[in-house]
Amino acid sequence: MLEKLRKFSGTIFAKLFLFIVAIPFVFWGMGDLFRGGSQNTIVEIQKEKISNQMFINYIQRNYNPEQKLDDRAIESLLSNFIGEKLLELEIQKFQIELSDESLAKIIRNQETFKKDNKFSRNKYEKFLIENRIDAVTFEKNISSQEEKKQLLNFIGEGVMPSVFIINRDYDGINQKRQVDVLNLNDLFDKKIIFTENQIKTFFDNNKNSYKTIYKSIKFIELSPNNLIGNNEFSDLFFQKIDQIDDLIVEGKKLNYIAREYNLENTKTATFNKSGKDKNLNKIDNFPNELINKVFDMSNSEEMLLLEHEDKYFVIETNKSENIQKEITDPQVKKDVLLKLKHSAKRKLIADLITKINQNNLKKYDFDKIAKDNNISVKKINLDSINDDKFLKKELVSQIYLYPEKKVIIATDIGLTENFLVYIDNVKNVFIDKNSKEYDRYLNLSKLKIKTDLFNTYDSYLKNKYKIKINQNALENIKNYF
């Protein structure tokens, strides 16, 4: 079922939805938070009270079940929920409506529902069954998304950037840069050395970090074939899935469920949170994507029903072991060294950044570091911000943030690639109106202006509508999930 939805995510409906959700509505701090009053109201917009249940339904429809639903995720969902409510109020104000004829045209033109290049009613109904949604709800969602799209088009259409703005955006991507690059990893290799005593001290201070939990499970994979004897994701299949889910809630074990539904091929697996067995080999008989779900199970939870890529799994945990590893383990020692080096790298990079920010690291200092440590300097020509012939795009993008004659640090997020860079020369470029690429950069500039416009619209709505979030109700919902 999820695979069907993923395929559908490339369609116009999903794109519209993502476009709408991407608007940066940020409501924390908007209006007064209130703690008293009805515990059944999550938020008030103007004088309209919106119930907890509406927000809970929204969460259940919109959160990714493969991600942890923590406090931050719930707060983010509340922001989107309020944003959608405000859009609905604006849609009512501007009397934007989608006719039945227009809705039918949108659905009929979807490739998802076509067979032999024509709309197939059977494919449409099969899609609804497989995704367990009725036609009324699905079509209502499509209408809502299209109305939101029309509202945003009403706000953002018609913007036209000047030639200056188009050239600014073009130059920001395509200007030429000549840079001198010093590989800081060569410096780290000379500066960062640890004794056996330092390694052991770090391990002793962080011994608990090298305790590994292993979970042992039994599981059965459920499919239409072994539940109902065919390959169709029919109502009967989902009825049986629901029945099995009910049995798990009742406390029934895996062997009982296997007998009741004549299920064979019970499998076992033992793994840590990285999906490796006790010999540090990657397990291959259980989906890696579900391992975190198993580790999220509480001690009182022994049974679980999980879904992954059109497949369902009934899982029973047998045993949980907490094994202490020692510094004599080569993998442990390797990890300790990596962490020590990472910490030392961070400190050295932080020291260099401090000097740069205080204007105490210039071209003379750049050359001195290279000479004193016998490190070669490479001269590189960058043709654009996307030129990754010599450096990763992530690093090149950092170089393009700074002006000519500047020494900077360019480093990736994991501190695996680290460079001291001197920006020797910047050559600005311009685009001709007759260029084949002109329209592309015109549209890019339009998009940037639209983003700014939507930010302004966000602020406008923030001031226009009085919003109160019930903090007590929000905390209750967090606890509920």
N, C-alpha and C positions, 0 to 999 in steps of 0.2 A: 504493500500500500504506500509506504513512504517513497519507494522508487517512483511510483506513478506521480506522486506529488512533486518529486524533484524534477521529473520531466516537464511537468506542467509549469514549474517555476520559471521556465524560459518563455512562457507565453505572455501576451499583452496584459492579462489580468494581474499576474504577479509583478510585472514591471511597473504597472501603475501603482500597485500597493506599495512597492519598495520606494517609488518616487515620492509618494505621499508621506510615508513614515520618515523619510530622510529629512523632512523639514525640521529645523533645529528648535522645536518647542522646548523651552526649559522653564519649568514652573516652580521649582523649589524656591521658596522665598516669595512667591507671588501671592498677594493677598495675605490674610491672617490665617495662621494655623489655629484650629480650634480643638479643644480637648473635651469639652462637655457635649451635651446634646445627645441626639440619637446615635447609638452605636451601630445602627444599620445603615448609616449614611457615610460613604467614603469621601464625597466631595460635594460642595455646593457651588454651582455656577450661576451667577446672578441669584435668583431665589429658587432655582430648580435643584432639588435634592436628588443625588444619584446614589443608588443603593450599593451596598457592599457586593451583593450577588451579581450585579451587572459587571462590576470590575473583576470579580472572580471568574465569571464566564469569559470575559475578555482575556484574562491570563491564560485560561485553559485553551482558548482558541489560538493564541498568538505566541506562546513561549515555545522554544525549541526543547523537546523532551530529552535531547542528548546533552543539554547544558544544565549546570546546577542552577536551581532557582533560589538564589540567595537574596539578601536584603537589597543589594544594589540592583539586581535584575528586576525585582518587584517595583522599586522606585522608578526605574527607567520605563517599565511598562505603564506605570501610572502616568508618567509624563506624556507618553504616546496616547494613552487613553483620553486624557484631558485634551490633548491637541486635536484628536479626532472629534471630540464633542464640540469643540469650538468651531472646527470646520463645518460641522453639521449645522450649527447656528448661523454661520455665514452663508451656507448654501440656502437655507430657508430665507434669509434676508434678501438674497439676490434672486430668489425664486428659480433656482436651477433645477431642472427636471430632465430625466431621460425617458423618452417615450418607449412604449412597448416595441414599436417598430425598430427603433434604434438599438434596443437591447437585443432583439432577435438577430439583427444584422451583425452585431459584434460577436455573438456566440456562433452563428453560422459560418463566420469567416475564420474561425480558429482552426489551425491545422490539427490540433489535438482531436477534434471531433469530425475530421474528414476521412472519407474512404473513397478512393478513386477520384480524388479532387472535388468531391461533393460532400455536403453535410450529411452525417450519418446519425440518425436518431438513436440507433443501437449503441454506437460508440459513446454518445453523450450520456445515455442512461447507464451504461456500464461504468463510465467514469464516476457517476454519482454513487453507484452502489459500492464500488471499490473504496471510495473515500468517505463513505458513510455520511453523506449529506443529501438532503432532499432538494428538489429543483427550486422550490420557493426560496429557501435560504440562500442557495448558491446564486440565483439570479438577483436576489436582493443585494447580496454582497457585490456583484458585478456592477449593478446600478449605482450603488454607493461609491465605489471606486471611480467610476466614470464621472460622476457628478463632482467628486473632489478634484479630479483631473481638470474638468472644465473650469472650476473655481480658480485653480492655480494658473491655468492658461489666461483667464480673465485678468488676473493680477499681474502676471509676468510677461504676457505677449506684448509685442510692439516696441520693446527696447532696442535701441540701435547704438552700438558703441562708436565712438569717434575713431578716425584714422590713427590718432595718437595712441589711444588705448589698445587698438589692435596691434600696432607696432610694439608697444610696451610688452604685451603678452608674447608676441612673436620673439622679441629679443630675449625675454626671460628664459625661453626654451632653447633658442638657437644661437645665442652669442658664442663666440669662440674664446677659449681660455688657454693660456699657456701657464703651466704650474710646475713647481719643483716638489717632488714627493720623497719623503724619508720614511721608510718602513719602521715604525716604532717597535714591531715585534723583534727586529734585530737588536734594538736597544734593550728590550726586556730580557732577551736571552743572555745578555751580558750582565745585567743588573740584578735579575731575580734568580737567586740560588738559595736553596733551603737545606739545612742540615737534617740528619736523621732525628735529632732531638726535637727540632722544630716540628717535624712531621708527626712525631709521637705525641707531643704536647697538644697539637691541634686535634688529633684523634681523641685523646683522653678528655679534652674539653667538649667534644661534640659526639661522644660515644653513642648517645641515644639516636643520633641521626643515622647510625649504621645498624640499627635494628630493622629487620625486614619482615613484614607480615606476609605470610602465604595463606591463601584461601584455597581450600579443597571443595570442589562442587561436583554434583551430579546434575545432568541436564538432558532434556529431550527437545529436539527441534520440531516445531509444529508447522505443518503446511497443509494446503487443501488436499494434497494427495494422501497423507497419512491420517487425516481427520475425516474426510468425506469421500475419499476415493476418486477424486478428479483434480484437475489443476485450476478450477475456477474459484476466484475470490467472491463467492456468492454470499447471500444472506445467511444460508445454513452454516457456512464456514464461520462467519463472525458470531453467529449464535453459539456455536460450540466453544469458540474462544472466550466468549462472555461466561459460559457455564464453567469453564476451567478456572477463570478468574474468580468466580464466586466460590468454587471449591477451595482455592488457595486462601481466600478470606476466612473460610470456615475452619482452616487449620489442617486440611488434608495434605498428605505427603505425596512425594513424587511417585512412589510405587503404587499408591492407591489410584492416582490419576492415570498412570500407565495401564493398570488393569481395567479401569472403567472404560477407557477409550481404545483399548487394544493397541497400545502404542509400544513399539519395539525400539531397539537401538539406543538404549540409555547409555550416555557417555559420561566420562569423568575427566576432570582437569584440575591441576594444582598450579597456581601462579601467584606472582607478586603484582604490585600495582603497575609495573612496567610490562606485564604480560609475559614474564619469563618464569620458567620452572626453576627448581632448586639447583639445576646444573647451569643456570643462566642461558638456557636455550629458549628461543621464542616459541610459545605454544602456537599450534596451527589448527586445532580442532574446535576453537571457540572464538567468536568475533572479538577482535581487540577493542572495538568501539564500545563494547558492553562491560568491559572489565571494571571501569570506574563505577558503574551501576552496582556491580557486585560488592565493591568495597564501600559503597555508600549505605549498604544494608546495615541496620542496627543489629545488635547482638540478639535481640528478641525476634528478629525477622529471620526465618529459615527458608521461606519459599518466596519466589518472585516470578512474575510473568513479564517478559521484556520483548520489545519489537525492534527489529533491525532489518532494513532493506527487504521488505516483503516477507520477512520471516519472523516467527514468534518462537520464543524459548521459555520453557518452564525450567526454573533453576532451583536446586535445593543445596544449601551450604551444609557441608559435613563437618568441617574442621577449620579452625583459624590458629596459625602458629606464629609466634613472634620470635625470630631467630637473631641472636646477636652475632655480628660479624666482627672479626679482629683485624688489626693493622697488618697482620701477616698475609691476609688475603690480597693478592695482587690488584684485584679490582677496587678494593677499599683504598689501598695506598695510592692508586692512580687517581681516584676521586679526590682524596685529601690534597694531593699535589695540584690538581686542577683548581680546587677552591682556594688554596693558598696563592697560586699564581694569579687567579682572577682578582683576588683582593689586592695583591700588590700592584697589578696593572691599573686597577681603579684609582689607587692612591697616586701613582706616578702620573696618570692622565689628569687627575684632578689638580695636581701641582702645576702641570703645564698649562691647563686651562686658566688657573688663577693668575699665572704670569701673563697670559695673553689678555685676560680681562683687565689687568692692571697696566697694560701697554708695556710690559717688561720683557716681551719676547718678540724680537724683530728679526729681520733677515740676517743680521750679524750673528745673533744667538742661534738661529736655525743652522747656519753654516758651521758654527763652533761645535754644536752638538754632533753634527755629522763627522767633523774632523777629529774631535777628541775621542769618539767611540769607533772611529774607523768604519763608518757606515756610508755606503754609496748613496748618492742622490740621483733620482731619475727625473729627466725632463719630459713632460707629457703634454701633448696637444689634445684638448677636448673640443670636439666639433659641435656638441650640443649637450643639454642636460641629460639626454638619453644615450650618450656615448659611453658604452661599457666595455670598450676594447681593452682598457687597462685596469679599470677599477669597477666595482659593483655600482649599479645605479644608485643604490642607497647612499654610497659615499660621494658619488658625483653630485647628487642633489644637495648634499651638505656644502660642497665647494661652491655651488652656484648661489648660495645664500649670502656670500661675503664679497666685499669690493676688492679692487686691484691693490697690490702691494700689502697684502694682509697675510699674516701667519695664522693658521687655524689647525684644529684637530678634526680629522675625519675618522669616525669609528662606527662599527656596526653595533647592534644592540647586545650581542653576545660577547663583545670585546675580542673576537677572533681575528678581525682585520682592523689594524690601527695605523693611522698615518699622520705625520706632521707635514702640513702642506703650506707652501708659499705660493700665493697667487701673483704671478709675475706680470701677466698682461691680460687685459680683457678687451676684445674687439666686438663692439656693438654691431648689430645687423638690422636690416629693415626689409619689409616685404612689399613688393610691388602689387598694386591693385589688379594687375593683369595676370598675376601668378595663379597657377592651378591650385595652389594651397591657400589662396586668400580666403575663400569661403570657409575653409576649415577653421582658420584662426578668427574669422568673424564670428562663427558660432561659439568658439571657445570663449571669446570675450563676452558674448551675449550670456552664456551660461554663468560666468563669474558675476556679471551685473545682476542676473536673476537671483543668484544666491544671496547677494547683498540685499536685494529687494525683499526676498522672503524673510531675511533676518529682521528687516524693518517692519514687515507685516507681523512678524512674531511679536515684536515690541508693541506694535499698535494693538494687537489682540490682548496683550498682557495688561495694557492700560484700559482697554475698552470694557472687559468683562471682570466682574468681581468674583474671585475664586477663593474658596476656603477649603483646605484639606483637613479632614478629621484625623489627627495624629493617632488618637486611640484606636480608631477603626483600622487605620493602616497597620499599626503594630499587631492587632489581632489577626489581620490577614497574613502578615508575615509569619506569625506563629502557626497559623492554620496550615500553611504550605511547608 
